[in-house]
Amino acid sequence: MAKKKIKEEFEDDPISNQINKKYGDIIESGSRVLATLESFETLGISPALDVALGGGIREGTCVVMTGDPKTGKTTTALYFAAKAQGLGKNIFYFNTEGRLTKENFKGIKNLDVDAIKIVQATDSKPLVSAEDYLNILETYIKNTPDLVAIVDSTSSMVPQDELDGEIRTGVRNALPRLLSMFFKRISGDVSRMKAIVIFVTHNIANTGGSRWSPAKMADCGNMLQYQAGTNMVITHRGKWEVPKDSGNHIGQVANWVIKTSAAGGIPNSTAASWIRYGVGIDEAQEIAQICCDFSLIKRSGAWYAMTSCIENQEDPVIKSWMLDNKAEDVEKAFKFQGMERVTTFLEENPTICDFLYEQIKEVLL
């Protein structure tokens, strides 16, 4: 449960004291509110996304992940869940689409399936309405500390009116109104409980009529967009092959636009997230790509030199690695032919991977 707040007295403001006494302690000083906000932690997703987000996803916020089907939204959400588990968070996954597969569980590195609770239709409850899902989610938000909840997807929740009777036309879409009521009810609770609530949603055709409007937009109404402190959109995806353009298809690249970020990222920043099948997000690949973009790793033909490591060979991390691996020539130790050998090296040497990530953060965050 959330910690009970210490009662605040305003020496020079008796009216505020009277209001707090009558209505409950609803008035606080700006300094106290700021101190509370500064206590919120930011949880990382992956290097590329964290750079664009300004560090990751901040506690006490709602997050919207939007994109076309099969672009990596579920994988990204579950990969974040695995990292949040490592920090002691309680994970709840609302499987509203009913499309979870064993690959979703087994294909995410470090995801503890025993420690994640799935809310979904079952044999004893074959139909779960949008009202039920939202009421259950509200209960968790108001009462569960260290909460990370993933709704996958908001688009697939069906109001009770649409579940009743046969499939038919002429039924008004009540989901945006339900979401509007839901967000009004939990508006203060997400921050109060330091919860993180991720809403996965779909793109739909934008029929607004203006030629300046985007061709696609997120569904589920405006209230979902207004409530989101962090709004992430996958614009398109690419195929990831090794060797490039001719080898095995080992994953895909999800291209994101971070429209807003509660962690302080610059609006409309972009990120390329590398998703490897059977792993989730490949952080070593992302670090290698970012290092190449900012000359922390320099490319010459097919050869890649980790110049950041070479130029900082007196750093304790580099010196320790050289000693442990009995390497004498630092330039040869950190030079590789082909990007795949770079990422393999980073995967096998997490201290170097972490060193490069710290270098990236010094440059970009």
N, C-alpha and C positions, 0 to 999 in steps of 0.2 A: 504494500500500500504506500501511497505518497506520504512523505513526512508532513506532520502537522506544522503549519507555519507559526512562527512567533508573532504574537499580537503586536501591532505597530501603533504607537501613540504619537499624535501630531501636537507638539507643545503649543504651536502658534495657530492652530486651526481646529477650534472646538467643533465646528460644523462637521468636518470629516470624521472626527471621533464619534460624534452622535450618529452619523450615517453608518459607520462600522459597527457600532453597538446595536443599531436597529436592524440592519440587513445582513450582518455577518461581515467579517473583515474583507471587504471587497475593494478597499482603497489602499494602495501601497505607494511608497515613494518611488520615483523614477530610478534612484540608485539601487533599491532593492530588486526591482524588476530587471534592471540591467545585470546585476550580479547573478540572478537566476538564469538569464539567457546565456551568460558567459560560462555557466556551469554545464551547459549542454555540450555533449561530445559529438564529434563528426566521425562517422564510420565510413571507411573506404570501401569502394567496389573493386576497382582495378586501376592500374596506373594511368591509362589513357582517359578513363572516365573521371577519375579523381582530379586530374589536371583541369579538365573542362568544368567540373563542378565546383572547383575551389577547395578541394579536399575530400569530397565525398558527400554522403547524405547526413544531414544534421538531425539529432534527436528532436522530438517535438514537432515533427512536420509530416504533412501528407505529400506523397510523391505520385506523379502520374507518368506511366511509361506507355507511349503510344507507338503504333507501327502497323504495317501490313502483316498478314499471317506468315509465320515461319521465318521471321526476321531476327529472332533472338531475344524477345522480351521475357519469356518464361525462363530461359537459361540464365539471363542476366539477373532476374529477380531471385532465383534459387541460388545462384553463385553468391549474391550478396547475403542471402540467408545463411549460407554455410560460414561466411566470414563473421556474421553477427553472432552465430552460435559460439564461435571461438572466443567471443567477448562476453559470454554469459547471457545473451539475449534469449527470450522465450519466443519461439517461432510458431506462427499459426498461418496455415495456407488454406485459403478458401477456394476450393476446386469447383467453381461454379460452372465451368465448361464441361467438366467430367471427362477431360482428355489427358489426365496425367498418365504417363507410361513408366515402365520400369527404367527406361533410358533416362527419364527426367531425374530419377533418384540416383541411379548408378553412374550417370554421366556427369555428375557434379563433384569435383574434387573436394574432399573433406566434409561433405554433407552428412551429418549424423541423422539417419532416418528414424532412429528410435526417439530422438528428442524433438521431432517436429510433429505438430498436431494438424491433421487434415480435417477440415470442415467440408462435408459434401453429402450428396444424396446416398442413401444406403438401402439395403433390402427392407429394413424396418421403416425407413422414411424415404420412399422413392422419389418424391417431389419436394423440393425445398424452394420456397418462394423468395423473391427479392426481399420482401419484408422480413422473413426469417433470417436470411443472411445478414441483413443490416442490423437487426436487433441483437443478434449474436455478436456481431462485430462491435457494436456499441457497448455491450456488456464487458467484453474483453478490454476495450480501450479504457473504460472507467475503473476497472478493478485489477488489471494485470500490470505489475511493474516490469520494466525492461522488455516491453512488447515490440515485436516486429510482426506485423500482419500483412499478408500478400493476398489481394483479391484478384484472381485470375480466371476469368476477366470480368470487369464491371459490365462490359457490353452484354455478357451472356446471362445476367440475372433477369429473371422473369417475374413480374408482379403477379399477385394472386389472381387478379381479374383475368389475366391472360392464360393462367393455368386452368381455370374453371371451365368446364364444358368442353366442346369440341374446338378444333382448330377452325378459325373463322376470320373474316375481315371485319372492319368497322370497330375494332377495339382500340381505344385511344392509348397511346404509349404513356404509361404512368411512371416509368423508371426515372426520368429526369426530375419529376416532382418528388418521388421518394428520396432520391439522392439529395435534393435540396433540403428536405426536412431532416434527413440524417446529418448532414454537415452542420446545420444550424444547431442540432442537439449536442454534437460532440465538439463544437468549435473551440471551447476552452480546455477540453479534456485531453486532447492530443498533446498539447504543450505542457499541461499540468502533470501528466504522467510520463513525460519525455518519451512518448511512443513514436514509432515510425510505422506509417501505414502506406503501403504501396498499392496503387490501383493500376492494373494493366487494362488497357482499353484499345479499341480497334479504330482504324481509319475508316471513314465512310466518305462517299462522294459529297462534295460541297455544292448544294443546290441553291445557294443564296442568290445567284444570278449575276453578281458583279464580275466583270471581266478581270478585275484586279484581285479578286479573292483567290486563295489557293484551291487547287483542284480537289484536295482532300482535307478533311478535318476530323478531329477526334469526336466520337459520339458520346452519349450519356449526358448531354446538356452542359450549360455554361457553369453551373455551380461547382462541378468537379474541377473545372479549369481554374476558377477563382480560388478555390480552397487549397490548391496545390502550391506548396512552398517551393517545390522542385518539379519542373516539368521537362520531361525528356522525350524526344521524338526520334525514332529511327526513320530516316528519309529513304534509305535504300541499302541493299546488301551486295556483297561481292563474293565470288568463289575464292577459296584459299587452297591453292595447289602447291605441292612441293615435288620437284622443282616448279617454279612459277610458270604458269600457262601451259605446262606439258606433263606434270607429274600427277601423283595421287591427290584426290580431293579429300583433304583432311579436316576441313572446316569452312567457316565463312567469316567475312568481315562485316560487322554491323556498323553502319555510318550514322552517328547520332548528331542531333542538334540539341543543345541544352538551352531551352528557351528561358528558363529561370532556375536559380539555385539558391536555396536557403543558406547554403554554406558560404556564399559570397562569390561564386563564379560569375564571370562576365556574361550577360545575357547573349544568347545566340552563338555561344561558343560551339565548336565542332569537335568530335572525337571519333576515332576509328577503333572499334573494339574487336579484338581477334578472338573468335570463338573456335576452339578446337574440339572436335567430336570426342566424347568420352572423358573430357576434362572440365569443360566449361570455358571460362575466359582464360586464355593463355597469357599470364602476366609477363613471363620472360619475353615473349614475342612483342608485347606492347612496349616494354622497356627498351628493347633493341630498336624498334621502329622510331620511338621518340628520340632516343640517343642519336640515331642517324639524322633525324630532322634538325637537331640542334648541335650537330658536330661533336657530340660527346663520343660518338663512334664515327670514324671517317672511312668512306668507301673509296677504293681505287680499283676499278674494274670489278673482278670477282672477290677481291680481298677486303676484309673489314678489320680495322685497327681500333681498339678501345683506347682512344687517345686520353680520355679522362683518367683511366687507370694508369697509363704510361706517364702522364704528366704529374700525377699525384703518387708516384711510387714511394714517397717517404711517408705517406699516410699510414697509420697503424694497421688499418684493414688490409691494405695492399702488401705491406711488409710482412704481416703475419701469413697471408696467403702464399706469398713467394717462399717463405721459409717452410711452411707446411708441405708445399708441393715440390720442394727442392729445385725451384726454378731460378736460374742465374741471369738469364737475359730477359728483362721485362718486356721488351718490344716483341720478341718471339712468343712470349707467354700469352700476350694479349692480341695476337694477330691470327685471323681465321679466314679460310677460303669458303665463302658461301654463307648466307644468312642462317641457314639451318644449323650450321656448326656454331654460330654465335649463340643462338637460342638454346641449343643443347648444352653448351658450356654454362650458360646462365642458370639453367635448370639444375645442373649438377653442382653448381657453386653458389648457393644462396647468399653467402656473405658478399660476394662480388655483385650479385643481382641487387641486394639491398643497398650496397655502396652507390651503384649507378642511380638507383631510385632516389637516394638522398641528393645526388648531384642534380637530378631533374627537378626536384622540389626547390632546391636553392635557386635554380634558374627561373622556374615558372610559377611557383606558389609563394 
